[in-house]
Amino acid sequence: MLVSEISYGNWVTHGSQVEADQAKACVRAALDLGITTFDTADVYAGTRAESVLGEALQGERREGLEIFTKVFWPTGPGRNDRGLSRKHIMESINGSLRRLQTDYVDLYQLHRFDHHTPLDETFEALADVVHSGKAHYIGVSEWTAEQIRAGHELARELKIQLVSSQPQYSMLWRVIEAKVVPTSEELGIGQIVWSPLAQGVLTGKYLPGQPPPAGSRATDEKSGAMFIKRFLDDDVLSTVQRLKPIAEQAGLTMAQLALAWVLQNPNVSSAIVGATRPEQLQDNVKAIGVKLDPALLKAIDEVVDPIVVRDPAKTESPANRP
Ligand SMILES: NC(=O)c1ccc[n+]([C@@H]2O[C@H](COP(=O)([O-])OP(=O)(O)OC[C@H]3O[C@@H](n4cnc5c(N)ncnc54)[C@H](OP(=O)(O)O)[C@@H]3O)[C@@H](O)[C@H]2O)c1
């Protein structure tokens, strides 16, 4: 299965930060700009994000889309409304398909590793999901290299395909480079990376010592602000400002530079961007096909090196079910 180099994801936006009309306008813009890959999850906006996406994609030719969703984080109050047990996987896929208004998803992703369910149970349930036609391929998210290897082996035995890993990856967050990427390359697995713009920080719009721009994720007290907080540190923000002349010299916006940077990694199949406005997608898709030369990559590294996170131990899943 091929995917678009830029995918559109709806975490913290659809069903939450962004009104339904605006969400639909973003999906329309994505489609018009050639984005065919859409990423969501059962848990986003308390399951509302899948419904918004399903509604927005109505009337589109299903064969022309790649629709991805996920399972693991809580979708309800019960102790079985979470994790990777057979019970929750079977219930969650049915809920996702209903909300997305489709008979199948193209990629069904395990949103974290579940330390409380035997891996055999999870993969046997996934094999039933795939063999009954409810999903075509399996992916994982934030799994370590060892977990990916174990899952890949089980998937082969069960004659299903584990094709992708969905980690956080950006100029600032490179924890997959040491282990996850080499293992994935060996196994033929691609990275579909999240928060390639560090949630908007790498666009350069957050200025050190100043309040965040009106309407941005950092002002979304319902949910977004809590997640972007980790990057809103004056050290990080002033370092990011120093990338501006590099982007200008390359004739790129800051967003395009950040996206072209993740896409230059040959193991990255797609960068999933979020967007609250169609104009952001118009900006972001222009990163497709941009080649960054070695001198420019070196200049970027010289600027960001002091704040880059590289520790592979930061690829982790909760020790206990959430
Ligand atoms: N597997 C996982 O655990 C996991 C975790 C997180 C995300 N994800 C996936 O990855 C997707 C993307 O994550 P993300 O939303 O954090 O990605 P991101 O692309 O790093 O950040 C997106 C946000 O940045 C701002 N933005 C985007 N383009 C811009 C532009 N050109 N100029 C100015 N601002 C711009 C927008 O926020 P504002 O307009 O509000 O500022 C937008 O919502 C999610 O939707 C989800 O599908 C997966």
The ligand as an ORCA input file, in Angstrom:
! r2SCAN-3c Opt
* xyz 0 1
  N       0.549      7.826     17.688
  C       0.542      8.767     18.587
  O       0.723      8.527     19.783
  C       0.284     10.168     18.155
  C       0.470     11.245     19.050
  C       0.234     12.532     18.572
  C      -0.168     12.732     17.247
  N      -0.360     11.660     16.430
  C      -0.809     11.813     15.016
  O      -0.020     12.789     14.358
  C      -0.858     13.826     13.869
  C      -0.131     15.113     13.842
  O       0.260     15.510     15.162
  P       0.356     17.051     15.488
  O      -0.964     17.679     15.244
  O       0.991     17.213     16.818
  O       1.386     17.483     14.308
  P       2.171     18.772     13.921
  O       2.039     18.806     12.446
  O       3.515     18.738     14.548
  O       1.378     20.010     14.567
  C       0.156     20.403     14.000
  C      -0.310     21.751     14.515
  O       0.639     22.769     14.185
  C      -0.043     23.933     13.686
  N       0.340     24.062     12.258
  C       0.350     23.101     11.307
  N       0.800     23.578     10.139
  C       1.098     24.861     10.347
  C       1.615     25.880      9.509
  N       1.922     25.637      8.248
  N       1.803     27.116     10.044
  C       1.503     27.381     11.339
  N       1.008     26.449     12.183
  C       0.804     25.190     11.687
  C      -1.522     23.662     13.888
  O      -1.918     24.054     15.200
  P      -2.530     25.477     15.614
  O      -3.157     26.082     14.413
  O      -3.497     25.162     16.701
  O      -1.370     26.252     16.138
  C      -1.595     22.150     13.817
  O      -2.736     21.593     14.418
  C      -2.075     13.760     14.799
  O      -3.222     14.373     14.263
  C      -2.252     12.276     14.930
  O      -2.868     11.757     13.776
  C      -0.120     10.399     16.872
*
